[in-house]
């Protein structure tokens, strides 16, 4: 497997460019995968010896790369944060590691859609400037000021191709493993699913956040974010979820909150977590509520995730998604699923309802 890794501070465009590069590579017919390393560290409270979860994310990445290699992926694009003080971590495969760079003015413009408070934006920009200036020289710098996504994508792919065409250098050494765990078993899995725009992602996040506030170490996984693979015959999302869950469990997370597409059935989930107490919550919402949520997503209200077909969607595309959800609502309940109606309810209310249904 050949790996392309894009890192940098918030606002340089690493996720947007990495997603575009992965899609472009997949268009050639090559078996391609995509991972956002930020999705691999959602486990809180963080360990005392890894407060920024650098070790957790890098260990998870190495393990997931191994799984994708077994699945037949030949080219992998990875985006997300990295410790600027350290050289690019090894993963056992030839890797091109690029640190994207942009001025504070450019980053401020790119961060504007996130609607952060001014003080937060100022802090992130200042920290980002310091980190970029101090980035380890082993990272190869790439300027993105004044560049469109398409232009940066071309520059990134050209850098990657130049290394591949010239023969990739020696295999990178594996990233260091965490200390041997006492257990890598998750005791409880809270599985949140539902038709399109029923609210599973936001509700699942709120359930996990409640457990974090109680200082109960819990992992959170968006299964769809671990399932990006093109031109291979296997689905990888659930397998990657199981692998990441074991990584979280190794640092003491006994509960996992997972949000997932409705297409993944309870039988497959039970097989992936044979030793866990799995609780299935299937959210539901009427057409009016789902259409309203779809329009908010189209306007980028909330977290912007890779592969979200609603970001910037037209009215006709929104209606297609709403109708898809209406068809999914007609699917009969599967064994073990508990139906939770979210129509007219706040995310906090639905999360509280789910939490109240969990055993102590």
N, C-alpha and C positions, 0 to 999 in steps of 0.2 A: 504494500500500500504506500502511495505517495501522499504526504500530508502538506496542506497549505494552512498556515496559522496566521491570522490577522489579530493584532492586539492594538491597544492604544487607550487613551483616556476617553471619558464620555464626550460625545459630540464630534468625534473625528469621522464617524460614518462606518465603523468597522463591521457592524452587523448588517447594515444595508448593502455594503459592497460585498461582503462574504456571501450573502444569500444570492446576490446577482451572479457572482462568480460560480457558485455551485450550480445554479440553474443553467448557466452558459456551458459549463463542463458537461452537465448531464445531457445537454442537447447534442453532443457529439456521439452519444450512444454508450459512453463509458459508464461502468458501474460507479456511481458517485454517492457520497453521503455528506451530510451537513450536521454539525453540532455547534451549539452556542454554549460555551463553558460556563456562562453565568447561570444556566439552567442546572448545573451539576453541583451547586453548593447551597441549595436552599434547605439548610438544616440548621435549626437554631434551638436553644442557645449554642453559640459556637464553643468549641473546646477551649479551655484556658490556654493551651499551648499552641493554638492555631486560631487566634481571634479574627483574622481576616479570611479564614478558611482557604488559604492558598493551597496548603497541603491536601486538604479534602478534595478540592476541585481538580488538582493535578492528578491525584491518585484515581479519582473517578474517571478522568479523561483517558488515562492509560488503560483502564479496564474496559471502557466502552470501545476504544479503538481496537482492542483485541477481539471484542465481539463482532464489530463491523468487518474486521478482516476475515473472521471465520464465515461471515455471511456472504462474502464475495465482493465487498467494496474494494475498489482499486485506487480511487482518488477520494480523499476526504478533505473538506474545508471546515476549519474550526475558527470561530470568532469569539471575542470576549476579552475580559480583563486578564491581566497577568501581572505578576509582581515585577515592577520596573527595576528593582534593585538586583534581580537575578537574571542570568542568561536564559534563553528559551529552554524550558525543561525538555528532557528527552522523552520519547514515547515508544522507542523500539523500531521506528520507521524513518526513512529519509524525509526530512521536514524542511520546508522553506518558511522561515519565521519573519514576518514583516510587522514593524511598528508604524502605524499610520499617525501622521502628525498634521495639525492644523492650528492656525492662530486662535487667540482668544475670541476675536471678533467673529471668525467663521464658526467656532464652536458655539458661541452664544446664539447665533442664528439657527444652527441646527438643533439646539436644545429647546428652542422656543415652543415647538409643538408639545413638549412634555408638560407645559403649564406649571412648572415648578415656581415656588416663591423666589423673589429676586435674591434674597439672602442666600438661598440654597444654590442658585445658579452661580452667584459670585464665588461662593466657597468651592464649588466643583471646578470652576474655571481656574481658580488660583492653584488648587491642589494639582489639577491636571497639568498646568504649566510646569510646576516644580517636578512632577514625576517624569514628564517627557524630557526635561533638561537633564535629569539624573538617570535616564534609562540606560541599562547595561549596554555596552558597545557591541555585544554579540547580536543584538537585534538589528536588523537591516531597516533603516528609516525610509519612509515613503511619504512625501508631501502630498496633501490633498487640498490645499488652499486653491481656490479658483477652479477646481475641477468638478465636473458633473460626476454623478454616480457611474455613468457609462465610461467616462474617461478614466476614472480611478480603477474601475473593474478591468479595463484593458491593460492598464499599467501593471496591475496585480497579476493578471494571467500571463502577461509577457515575462514578468520576473520568474514566475513559476515555470513557464515553458523553457526559459533559458537554462534553468538548473536541470530540468528533466532531459532536455536535448543534449546537454553537456555531460550527462551522467551524474546522478545524484551522489553526493559525498557519503562517506561511511555511515553506517547505521547509528542512530542516536542511542545513547544509553538510556535505560528505563528510568522513569522518575522514581524517587524514593518512595517506598511503601510506608503506610502508617504502622504504628506499633501493632504487633499481633493482637487481634481482638479476643476478648473473653467469649464473645458471641457475635455472630453475624446474622442473627435471627430477629426479624421484626415480629413483635407479638400481635400487633393490631394494624390492619389496613382499613382505612376509611376511603371507599371508592365512590367518587361522585361523578355521575354521568347524566346524560339527558339529550333531548333533541337540540338542534342548532338554536342558539340564543336563549336557551332556558336558564342560563346563568351559572353553569357548573364551575367555570374557572374562577369567577369572583367569589362564589360561595365557598368553594374548596379552599381558596386562599384565606378567606375569613375564618374558616374552621381551624386551619393551621395556625393563623395568627393568634387566635384565642389560646391555643395550647402553648404557643411561644410566650405569651404574656404570663402564663402560669409557670414559666420556667421548666416546662416539660419538653425535653429534647425530642423534636419531631421533624421528619423529613417531608418535603412537599415536592411532588413531581407532576408536571404537565406531560402526560404520556405522548401527546401529539408532537411535542417538541423533541422527543427522542426517536421519532419515527421517520425522519427525512432520509430517504434512500431512493435512488432512481436506477433503473435498468438492472435490477436483480429480481430473482423470483421469490425471495423471502420477505416477510414482514419482520421488522426489527424492533418496533416500539415496545412491545410487552417484554421481550427479552432484555432490552436495554433498561427498562424500568426495574426488572428484577435485579439486574446487576448493580444499578445505582442504589437500590434499596439496601442491598447487602453492604455497600460502602457506608451508607448512613448508619446502619445498625452497628457497624464496627466501631463507631465513635459514641455509641450509647443511645441511639435513637430507637425507641421501642415502638413508636407509632409512625405510620406513614399515611399522609393524605395524598391521594392521587386523583387527578381529574383526567377524564378520558372520553374519547368519542363513544357514542352509543353502540357503534358496531362491534366493540370488544365485549364479548359475552362473559357472564359470571363464571361459566365452566372453565374458560381459558384463564381467567384471573385466579381462580382457586388452584389451578395446576401450577401457576407461576409462583404462588405463595402457599405451598402445601402445609406449612407449619403455623400460619398466622390465622387469627380470628378476623375474617374479612366481612365487613359490613357494607352492603351495597345500597346507595341512595340514588334513586333516579328522579331527577328534577323534572318538573313539568311547568308549562306556562302557556297561557292562551295566546292567540294570534296577535292581539293588540300589544301585549307585553313584549313578545318576541320581536315584533316589528320595531318597537321603540328602541329596544336594545341594539338591534341591527343598525339602526340609523346612528346611534351614539358611537358604535364601533366604526362605522364608515367615516365619522368625523374625528376619528382617532381619540376618542374619549376613553382614557384608560391605558393600560400597558400595551405597547405595540410589539407584537410577537411575529417571528418569522412564519411565513406561510399563511398569514391571516388574509383570506380573500375578501374580507369586508372593508379593509382599510382603503379609503378613497373609492369605494364601490359606487356604481351608478344606481339609480332608483330601480332599474330593471334587475340588476344583479341582486340587490337587497331583496326584492320580491321573490327571486329564485331561491334564495337562502331561507326565507320565511316559509315558502311552500315546501322546501325540503324538510324543515322542522315539523310542518304539519303532517307530512307523511310519516315521519319518525314517531310522532305522538301516537299513531295508530298501532305501533308494534305492541304486542301483548307483553305484560310484565313477565320477566323471567324469574326462575327460582331464586329466592333470596332477596330480590329487589324490593325496596320500600319506596313508594311514590311520595314525593314531596312537592306540593304545588307552590310555585314562587310568584304567581300572578298577584300584583298589587302589594307585594311584600318587599321590604328592604333586604339587602344582602345580609345585614347583621341579624335581622329577624330569622331568616332562613337558616343561617349558620347556627344560631342559638337553638332552633328546633332540632337540627341534626345532632348537635352536641348533647342535648337533653335525652336523645334516644340511645346514646352510647352507654354501655355498662361502665360502672365505676372502675 
